[in-house]
Amino acid sequence: MEDLPTLLVLSLCSVPICLLIPLLRDSWCKLYEIISSVREPSFGNPTQRKIQDIDHLSDSHETAAVLAELIQKDGAGAWPPRANHTHASWPAALRPYKEIFLEMAPHLASAEASLDDVSNRIRIDSFRARFRQLLDERVDLVKVTQLLEAAEAGRWDVFPRDVYNAFYSCIAMCRHAYRWSAIPVVRVAQLETVVDLPVQIIEPWTYLQRHFGCTSESGNNMSNLVLNFDSSGAYVHKINVGLSHTITSSEEAFSRVFHEVETLGLPVYHDMVQAIISFARTDKVACAMHMSRITDQLRPLLSSYYDRVHDQKIALSAWLSHVQGFYAWGAGYMDDTGAWVKFDGLSGNQVLLFQAIDAFCGLSRYLNEETRERNVPWRQRELCRVLEKHSFRAELGTSEEDVKIAKEFQEIMKRLRVFRSAHRTRAKTYLSQPAPERLPMTAGKSLLKSDLEQSLEYLDEFMVGRLMQTV
């Protein structure tokens, strides 16, 4: 027996066209779903079908082509990006990196921070010496470089993209572990302006960052957070090994926020592209439908933040001391003129989803060009560029359909304002926790003012500014 959607479509085919046109207009959303269910294969999951549809649309518009390329190349055919952390699947030359991280991780964190600068200096130096020794003994840098050169030449049969993504995460986590060498982060490490990293985690980083189009020494949300989950959703490189459940669960819950945002973000990217294509074809009925879907999808997406970023899931007592500091950087190098070139760490402003929504809605960029090029992978920057280029919000007129589309934009702005206001409040609450072992610091902006009150005022200016721009 034929399924109901098929029977409905066949029945519609027998209706005179003069009667069918009003029906199509009045019931577009329902008809679209019916036709889609017939057109799309019955096998596969919804996420894979969306990826397939984005690929099919890639010949229709440059926004779809750029998104498809991002998914296929940086995402290894999936979004969020697929990261293969299965140890046995890695080329043998790469495996020592993960083994060394796992061996060193239990020595990284302690339940309580020391306030003694001398003992902290001894601990940091000891951690780094052991880390460097293991790298010297176990890593064959020549073989590692050969693999990276193969990938750079497009030999993804030698170095599969999903393994490449996992290796990117591993090296990023190794670099942060070596940079800080102690959790909670302590003042003597913060005051280091230049950190002498081992060559084994410098050379691969050069290839990895060149591939992703970033220049920062610190990595980004993608390398350290999103790619730190395997294909089954398991959290991989852990930094508070052996500590209380409150601390370890807070660490993982924080990382999951970023992974889940991109999981829930894929349908939004899909509908943003389809809305742009529909508007370009002057099919404003379809455009309004996709705009409505974007608005609807923002509710569970933003709820993933609201439901996780609170004291019961990410403990106030744990986040600042045992999570946030690890993702900072605040170090760099001296250039040929003797000037200090500093790199900051990870920031929520690097999240693709929010940059993409801002671009789609025609908002000005929050990050300046230098910061974007340092920290945001270039294919993500390219997606935001084409979404910004084809943003049609300013082109809306006064027709009935244009008004419907404009209302959806207004609803998106409303939900973003609520989110940014909530984030401002919660960020101040988390950053206000006592941390006598260190100077005031956020991951994204490194060292701030000399005292906490001035630092919070400094940060609040940025958040209030962005909130005011969200209109």
Steps between C-alpha positions, in 0.01 A plus 500: 500500500633843408582740783278800572738774375530325164120464466456868581749605237342270239157638585623857463626415152140439386368837627444772233781755511262792562392335826844378594676840500304647799543173686874508442523857627284451809655167601861549386666387819308173520539432129875563521533239772294250296703552184824486696402171658437353156814648343740409779609140549328315781830372636753700702453734792366858477846651548643304209205594282562868572866460408399327178257779420766766564725312259221486240447876537870578456455556125213741565666766715840588642372491859410133455830432322703654783300319769535170313876548474524580872312181587688275257849630573521643852213280617624177339154463347304580815397787726599543772831388350575130524805429718630143508668458838520119475863442590555196278376688193771765529823458303758354738720811492220713649394272784771610749340846524177368641683249719717777644202727565318221682813422702557863599137600564484353854792728597338815362222583745475516876195552717639813666723770357828593660563866583875450526676634189818305565331161532281579202806578290658168601182311415465664158863439410477137611186438295655653190825311539318167515273595209799598287686181592210281388469687172875463437492128575185397316423736212666447163455849361624403154221244460244739646604768253475256210139429591418869528663568164294219346182663632616838374543342156143367513590141590204447728527126443824514699372738767115492509323827573322370810833386647652834402227678698562283805875560475435876481312474829772288659780741409295799613436337837866403535604859435262639762608237751866591447431874502330497843644181656270540799128519565386727658705745293738699721650846487857401414376331181276792411793741515699304242496697178688240294474122548768277348286219359658170390560466128276190489195716570621796294565334164166314470318812613646692205347253254170475686449873528597552137238244398226665707617850413575625851816662637442497875732303724207413725248327274129571517163370612498252214841346574469479878128452562292389201759255366560357847202266451509180300234385254300336780494824700754386762719768657866415437787715635422567866691753708381441857576129521453349845321796657147516640190430294395864543816616324517234227130522413521880486795476261315265266171689520677820398657336196170342399337842470721579200457161335124503545466853358653379173289183505183706528646764270511284186123532430535876550783522243288288264199730527708817479638380166154401379353834609768684303444284191121543524531878534738515203237311296232745626321207659414689816243246617776240525737758648249584776461129575878453541521813715227358725693175531817687599307679773348176627837324502659774709285406798651154570843626391508782752337278759803273480696792647237599756458139615872437552665827603390519862636387834332158497672397175813717490587569861591857590761356733669309216478695175732794560760298687502170311359568153524855367867568562620200300352644178673836536842569347641848563842429352674551167838585355739787446510620140804631314451848646487370856124559531291241680238333281235362736233240430183465703316175561156360431188716504131442449520768233677242281189278485397461135126487562476849651736654247291345221170627641643850539623493140168365369311773686729776375654587837850643514780261587594480866855373449748722320674362192828417676325303774283315248798399288693386804228292661217412262564227237498656154217288358285617791600858424412441136154371593435811706629718215254358246211508748579866563532567126159349426318630806166629368357655814571854379327426168159418648209713390144542619326209327314245710773239461777753564329600823481133606871456430585821687306378803707183506818707495363701791424180689856375441635830636271474801626151585862602448456800729353278772789258456766771508342661804490163681859426398611838634341428837629145528850587379536764772379251760754236395785747463431649845603182680811530721831397344780632726761285322477704180450841345163589343482332160254376242598236247420724205663821620783370720611726784257779576516778757688480826191428711180303448259793513682692228531184291127431514423858399742465209329180380153640552572776250552239227188305588277805532633630170409180318161490667426852376603402145256206495208682336 
